[in-house]
Amino acid sequence: MKISRSLLCLGFLLAGIVRPVAANTQPQPGSLARRPAGELSADQIALQGLTSMGGERYAALALPSMPGVWKKAGDRIGRFKVAAVDEQSVSLMDPAAGSAQVLELGRGPATGQAPAKFSKAWINSKANPMLHHPTALPAEIVTKWPKLTEPQQAEVIACYRQHGWQLLHAETRVGFTAGFSWKNLYEQARREVLAAANAAFEASLSAEQRAGWNDIKSPPPLHLGPQGQTQEMKDEVVRRQARSLQFRKTLTPDQLEAYRNRSDFTRHDWSGE
């Protein structure tokens, strides 16, 4: 068994583009958001990447309600069955409708502003689907992990590191790998970015705005009782939302932008670091 690094990271986690094969698979306008996972149309399945590991080809597929997971031919996602995984596309079959669709990898718009793939800026941008969590390894790779050679393991580790995750250890007992522990390489840097953005936002506030901000930024937690969410709790949630909305109305456009930056590290310019 040989794992190729170039294949492992080939087109990994790029935006998916759907090319319909059967005309009757097109969704009706306004119908997508209300459908449960089993009834989603194929154009709501995002192809995030393609790779080859352990002699199998895998596609990273995601639903609006589910992060990307590795799927190989024969696996299912929603009501669809993965018929084939090729170098640049995935074929999906809808057994109930007897129709097929193909998801193809897309490269997105070519602009000089886009961060280079696997760069620090790319890793800390929304273009990286591993931005917050590492995509779980295929079950087959987890099972085979103790039997992989060091170079084969290194190729898998290197691919995840390119997306901002360092493997700390793999727990193996009696030849079986029970789990993997990952560390985000930019966790501390992200915290520092958010702390600086929050400080800049608060520094821009007037005395009156600061009073409103102090009133909403650290509300006491709401605890669910034995009966679940009470009407009093629901009313308090509505009151807090109203106070937050009222505070945001006092902000200037620049302050509103700073308000958004304080909780989103992807808005930070990582390119010069």
WOBELVEN-V841866 format. One record per residue. RES is the residue in one small letter. PSI is psi in radians with two decimals (999 if undefined). Layout:
res,psi
RES,PSI
RES,PSI
This chain:
res,psi
m,2.28
k,2.25
i,2.19
s,2.21
r,-0.66
s,-0.65
l,-0.61
l,-0.69
c,0.14
l,2.04
g,0.45
f,2.17
l,0.85
l,2.96
a,2.44
g,2.51
i,2.32
v,2.25
r,1.88
p,2.46
v,-0.61
a,2.31
a,-0.54
n,0.14
t,0.00
q,2.35
p,2.74
q,2.47
p,2.38
g,0.04
s,-0.19
l,-0.78
a,-0.45
r,-0.07
r,2.37
p,2.94
a,-0.69
g,-0.25
e,0.12
l,2.54
s,2.82
a,-0.47
d,0.02
q,-0.01
i,2.11
a,2.18
l,1.88
q,-0.30
g,2.91
l,2.50
t,2.89
s,2.16
m,2.32
g,0.57
g,0.06
e,2.61
r,2.38
y,2.64
a,2.36
a,1.92
l,2.49
a,2.63
l,2.86
p,-0.53
s,0.16
m,2.26
p,2.96
g,2.39
v,2.62
w,2.28
k,2.47
k,3.03
a,2.30
g,-0.34
d,2.91
r,2.62
i,2.06
g,-2.34
r,-0.04
f,2.60
k,2.32
v,1.95
a,-0.66
a,2.58
v,1.98
d,-3.03
e,-0.52
q,0.06
s,2.91
v,2.32
s,2.23
l,2.42
m,2.40
d,1.70
p,-0.63
a,-0.72
a,-0.25
g,0.51
s,2.92
a,2.65
q,2.73
v,2.25
l,2.25
e,2.54
l,2.38
g,2.65
r,-0.12
g,3.06
p,2.43
a,1.87
t,2.63
g,-0.25
q,-0.32
a,2.32
p,2.56
a,2.43
k,2.38
f,0.04
s,2.96
k,-0.70
a,-0.70
w,-0.75
i,-0.62
n,0.43
s,2.93
k,-0.13
a,-0.30
n,1.84
p,-0.18
m,0.36
l,-0.77
h,-0.49
h,2.46
p,2.40
t,2.26
a,2.42
l,2.63
p,2.53
a,-0.61
e,-0.66
i,-0.67
v,-0.77
t,-0.69
k,-0.15
w,-0.84
p,-0.38
k,-0.13
l,2.59
t,2.87
e,-0.75
p,-0.66
q,-0.75
q,-0.69
a,-0.61
e,-0.71
v,-0.80
i,-0.74
a,-0.68
c,-0.76
y,-0.60
r,-0.59
q,-0.34
h,0.22
g,0.24
w,2.25
q,2.24
l,2.12
l,-0.86
h,2.74
a,2.11
e,2.00
t,2.25
r,2.17
v,0.78
g,0.09
f,2.27
t,2.00
a,-0.46
g,2.87
f,2.45
s,2.18
w,2.63
k,2.33
n,2.15
l,-0.34
y,0.30
e,-0.88
q,-0.72
a,-0.66
r,-0.70
r,-0.73
e,-0.68
v,-0.80
l,-0.67
a,-0.74
a,-0.71
a,-0.69
n,-0.72
a,-0.70
a,-0.69
f,-0.84
e,-0.59
a,-0.40
s,-0.17
l,2.52
s,3.00
a,-0.72
e,-0.75
q,-0.68
r,-0.65
a,-0.74
g,-0.67
w,-0.77
n,-0.48
d,-0.46
i,-0.28
k,-0.47
s,1.15
p,2.63
p,2.53
p,2.62
l,2.21
h,2.24
l,2.37
g,-3.03
p,-0.50
q,0.13
g,-2.61
q,2.09
t,2.92
q,-0.63
e,-0.71
m,-0.72
k,-0.71
d,-0.67
e,-0.67
v,-0.76
v,-0.73
r,-0.73
r,-0.70
q,-0.68
a,-0.71
r,-0.68
s,-0.75
l,-0.73
q,-0.69
f,-0.79
r,-0.50
k,-0.35
t,-0.16
l,2.52
t,2.90
p,-0.72
d,-0.69
q,-0.65
l,-0.68
e,-0.75
a,-0.62
y,-0.72
r,-0.65
n,-0.52
r,-0.32
s,0.21
d,1.70
f,-0.28
t,-0.28
r,-0.24
h,2.58
d,1.76
w,-0.10
s,-0.50
g,0.24
e,999
